[in-house]
Amino acid sequence: MTQELQYATFLLSNFIEEVLVLDTNATIRIVPKPDWISYETITDVLHDAHTSTKQSGMLFNASSQSVEKTISRLGENGLFYVALTSNNEVVAVGAISFSKLKSEWYGKGNMCGHIKMVGVRGDYKRMGLNNRIYENLENYGFLHADVLEMNTACQNHIVLDSNERHGWKYVDCKSFPSTNYYSYVMAKWKNGCPYSERKRKLIFFFRKLSVHILKKQNGSYRFPISLIKK
Ligand SMILES: CC(C)(COP(=O)(O)OP(=O)(O)OC[C@H]1O[C@@H](n2cnc3c(N)ncnc32)[C@H](O)[C@@H]1OP(=O)(O)O)[C@@H](O)C(=O)NCCC(=O)NCCS
């Protein structure tokens, strides 16, 4: 079955439209991004969602990225889910794209779904929208990949703690040039974590340690690269 056909079957059988009724009796639909929603709108939702992280001093790409950046981060095989009010206002977004893991220990060579650019507008936070967007992204992701990954600032406890409660496991630590924090990478496997907890925790610990020793929070090396690579 082609990927397109598989996705069409998926939409018809399960998630053509998920309706979430909030406590306020407002109805929110969570759907794959329709064509009439522009990437300008998506980018605007991300900027609004990240007002809170900006105030905490974390500089996420999504807090100020251009529309072109939103599109390039999505990639050709990516998909956005959006949460729409009854007035068709976009109040939350989240994306997934796919690529093979090159050297990552937790799934080397496997197709992986990368969950990214998740954000909920200020007035709509704490209503369960993030969790519903994640459910949709995960269900879609596991149609195409056996492992999913996401990363966020190590200070972003709301996301990290919630993901841990939903079966995600810490696997790596990174420092990117475009951000001002260390990022924790979490993974979730279709058939559960294939590694023992002891092994996973040990590798995560050493990855964290080595990234902190070698790199600053802005992704630059603490020592000249020539010294490190010798
Ligand atoms: C993080 C964010 C997406 C959460 O969205 P949300 O719709 O408010 O989250 P939900 O209501 O679905 O709650 C998700 C979980 O986080 C918890 N949570 C949400 N806000 C919280 C807060 N302010 N303090 C503590 N816990 C919180 C909820 O209790 C829930 O826990 P559970 O998974 O155990 O049920 C939203 O706050 C946001 O847009 N933040 C800025 C952007 C961001 O950080 N994006 C992620 C980057 S990777």
The ligand as a Gaussian input file, in Angstrom:
#p B3LYP/6-31G(d) Opt

LIG

0 1
 C        3.636000      22.957000      26.478000
 C        2.295000      23.219000      25.862000
 C        2.306000      22.762000      24.419000
 C        1.237000      22.443000      26.661000
 O       -0.017000      22.621000      26.013000
 P       -1.397000      22.446000      26.796000
 O       -2.456000      22.274000      25.788000
 O       -1.542000      23.522000      27.774000
 O       -1.134000      21.063000      27.549000
 P       -2.253000      20.048000      28.065000
 O       -3.387000      20.795000      28.659000
 O       -2.567000      19.059000      27.000000
 O       -1.447000      19.332000      29.224000
 C       -0.382000      18.478000      28.936000
 C        0.223000      18.011000      30.253000
 O        1.030000      19.058000      30.780000
 C        0.566000      19.420000      32.060000
 N        0.638000      20.885000      32.118000
 C        0.204000      21.756000      31.187000
 N        0.480000      23.006000      31.564000
 C        1.112000      22.917000      32.746000
 C        1.654000      23.876000      33.641000
 N        1.580000      25.191000      33.380000
 N        2.233000      23.436000      34.771000
 C        2.328000      22.105000      35.036000
 N        1.823000      21.137000      34.221000
 C        1.224000      21.553000      33.097000
 C       -0.855000      18.930000      32.153000
 O       -1.226000      18.668000      33.486000
 C       -0.806000      17.678000      31.318000
 O       -0.285000      16.611000      32.078000
 P       -0.609000      15.072000      31.671000
 O        0.026000      14.838000      30.346000
 O       -0.018000      14.249000      32.752000
 O       -2.100000      14.982000      31.568000
 C        1.912000      24.723000      25.917000
 O        2.068000      25.172000      27.244000
 C        2.786000      25.572000      25.008000
 O        2.399000      25.898000      23.898000
 N        3.989000      25.940000      25.516000
 C        4.953000      26.729000      24.737000
 C        5.466000      25.978000      23.573000
 C        6.202000      24.705000      23.955000
 O        6.837000      24.583000      24.989000
 N        6.088000      23.754000      23.034000
 C        6.777000      22.503000      23.148000
 C        8.117000      22.683000      22.584000
 S        8.836000      21.141000      22.294000

